[in-house]
């Protein structure tokens, strides 16, 4: 049995973004379920300006909210949303301030332009760098072996991974703790073999290894 419109309205109002900018028949439209209104804008700038006004009303009431840019827009002016209360997601134009603090979804990628702050003070910074700058965080790799014992006289070491991989297209980097050449054979999804050109010395030694994909 079909649900009454009131049920769908309630779901829409309670479980949709607070402010949505869409396009209907080529016209930019601002839909605000929280305010129970739909506004047909005169231009892209008008749509963003109207959405910003609604966002400011929510921010003034200390209400955290989401502004969804469902379609791409080309505003001529620059707009500043409240960074404390408004999260902008979608096809956010680059001249809409606070875009760098929001999540941007496109057809083929997800972008977050700015600083990602993590608990404990760690940060991943951009976009002023040509590459990410990661500070205050330890980078760990599950697929590694630190100070792995190699028996005296051994010319190889079989490594069994702690969990199976779904590929054999990986690289293994090895650092023996004695003077020897080294190479890898028998790569599988469950492990590989490290080979040594010079056998491990009397008393044995150690190697460090790590996998990169």
N, C-alpha and C positions, 0 to 999 in steps of 0.2 A: 504494500500500500504506500502510495506517495505521501511524503511528509508535508504538513501544512507549511505555507510560506513563513509563518512566524517561527517555526523551528529552525529553518535555514537562516533566517535573519539573526536569530539568537546565536547560532554557530558562527556566522560571519562576524558579528559584532564582538564575540568573545575570543575568537581564535585566529583572527587575521591581524596583519600589521596595523598599527594605529593610523598611519597616513600613507596612502598609496597614490603614486602619480602614474597614470596609465594614458593610453591614447585610444580614443574611440572615433572611428570614421575620420582619422587624421587630426582630430582635435585633442589637445592635452586636457586630461581630466584629473581632478584631485578627488579621491574617494577617502572619506574619513569615517570608518565604522564607529570609532569612539564618539564622534560628534553626530553620527547618523546623518551625514550629508554627502552630496556629490556636487562638485563645482566644475562646470565647463569653462576652461580658461580661454583667454583671448590670444595667448601666445605661450611659448615655453617659459619665458621670464615670468609671465603672470601666474603660471601654474606653480613654479617654484616659490614665488613670492607669497602666494596664497598658502602653500604647504608650510612655509616658514612661519607665517603668522599663527597657524594652528599649532605648530611645534612649540612656538614661544609660549602659547597659552598653557600647554601641558607642562613645559619647563617651569613656568611661573608658579604652577601648582605642585612643583617638585615630583612630577610624574615621569618616570622613565618610559621611553617610547621608541618605536621603530618607524623610520621613514623609508618606504620601499620605492625606489625608482624602477618601476617595472619595465619602462621603455627608455631608450636613449633620448636625451634632450640636448638642445644647443642653445643655452642661455647666453645672452650678450653681456650680462652683468655678473658680478661676483656676489655670492650669498653666504652668510655665516650662520650655521646652525649651532645650537648650544651643545658644546662638546660634553658637558656633564650629564645631560639627560637624553640627548638624541643620538641614536645609532642609525647611521645611514647605510643602507644596503642596496644592491642592485647596480644599474648602469649609471652610477653617480658621475656627473660632469666634473672635470678637473677644476673648474672655477667655482664650484660650490664648496665653500670652506667647511672643514670637518670631514671632507671626503677621505683624507688620509687617515682618519681615525676609524673609518667605517669599512665594512667588508663590501667588496665590489664583485658582483657576479656578471660574467659575460658568457657568450655562447661556448667558448672553448677554454676558459680559465677562470680562476678565482684569484682576485688580487687584494692584498692588504698593504697599503702604502703608508709607511710611517714607522712608529716604534711599537713593538709588541713587548709589553711588560709582563714578567712572570713573577710568581710568588718567590720571595726571598731576594728580590732586588735584581734578578737577571733580566737582561734586555736583548732583543734582536732589533737592530737599528737600520734605518734607511729613510728616504730614498736618496739621500745626498751622497751615498757611497756607490761606487760601481759594483760593489759586492756587499753582502750582508756583514755586519759587524756584530758578533755575538760576545757579550760580556757577562761576567758573573755567573757562569753556568759551566758545569762539567759535561763534556760530550762523551758518551759511552758507546761502545760497540759490543753487542752481545756476542758476536762471532770473533772471538779473539782468544789467544792463549798467552799468558804472561809467565815467564820463567818456567817453561815446560821442560821437565827433566829429559835428558838424552843419555842413554847408557853408554859407558865407556866402550869404544870400538864400534859403535853403531854408525852405519852409513845411510840410514833412513829412519824416518819416524812416521808411523801411521797415525793420522788425526781423525777422530770420530766426532762429528759435530753434536752439540747438545740438543739440537732440533733440526729436522730435515728442511732443506731448502726446496723451493719449487723451480729451481734453475741450476744449471752448471755454468752459467755465464757470469762468473765472478772472478775477481783477482785475489791472489794470496800474496801478502808481503811478509817476508821472513827475515829475522835478524838473529843469526847464530851468535853465541857468545864465545866462539873460538874462530880462528882464521880458516875459513873454508868457503868454497863455492857452494851454491845452493840452487835447487830447482824443484819444481812441483810436477808430480805425475798423478795419474789416477783420480782426477777430479770427478766427484759424483755429487749427488744431492745430499749425501750423508757424510762426506768427508773427502780426504785427499792424502797424498803421501809427500812428505818433505824428504828430499834426497840431498846428501852431503858429499862433496868431492873429496873431502878429507875426513876420515873417521873421527868421532868424538874422542877427546883426549883421555888419558888415564884419570880415573876418578869420575869420569862423566862430565857433562856440562848442561847448558840450557839453551833454549831458543824462545824467541817471542814471535808470534804470528798474528796477523789480523786479516780479515776478509773485507773487501770493498766490492760494491756492486756497480 
